[in-house]
Amino acid sequence: MRKLILIRIVHTAADMGSMNEGLIKEGMAKLGKEKWLENQKKIEKFWDDLEKEIAGLDLDYSRTKIYQDGLPCGGELGLRIVRETADKGSRNYQIVRKLIERGGTIEATENPQLLRKEYEHIKAILTAQTEEEKVAAENRYDMIKDDLIHERDAYIAKAINISLKDGETGLLFIGAFHNLLPMLAKDIEIMSLD
């Protein structure tokens, strides 16, 4: 039997690498500084609670695979990305790093070309020079984002179906808009941390 624990995550600016600063500015502009800071406290509490919940799972880390939304590689490069992103303040990646340190294995989860496509659209929104450019970039992204998420979900499900072996548990850290459960192999027992 193979098991997958679905962990719905809240992305933070620290998860977004080079777009970090632009996303913070965008968030503050939309919400106002005070409300944005209040929201950040709620997100921090979410990660504190999630970390405790994961610690209580009593996992056999030597038989635990970690799948991370937005991570296109495993192995040494995947480990380096996890460490660097954790060092930049990402709570998500700090938790993943702890799981790896305990013996979990990070797996390639995403298609790099699909991530690049999404990155380019988000970057166009964040770097638009005028309101017209920004609206046009948002409209272009809105037209493709549902199909793009579906493509990403299919790729992630295939990666899990292939790499998660009998007797192993997978932890899937995934954003709220993803819906890959129908694409997972029928012999994978799915549990959700909510």
Secondary structure, DSSP 4 states (H G I P E B T S, - for coil): -EEEEEEEE---GGGGGGGHHHHHHHHHHHH-HHHHHHHHHHHHHHHHHHHHHHHTT---GGGEEEEETT----HHHHHHHHHHHHHTT-HHHHHHHHHHHTT-EEE--S-HHHHHHHHHHHHHHHT-SSHHHHHHHHHHHHHHHHHHHHHHHHHHHHHHHHHPPTT-EEEEEEETT---GGGS-TTEEEEEE-
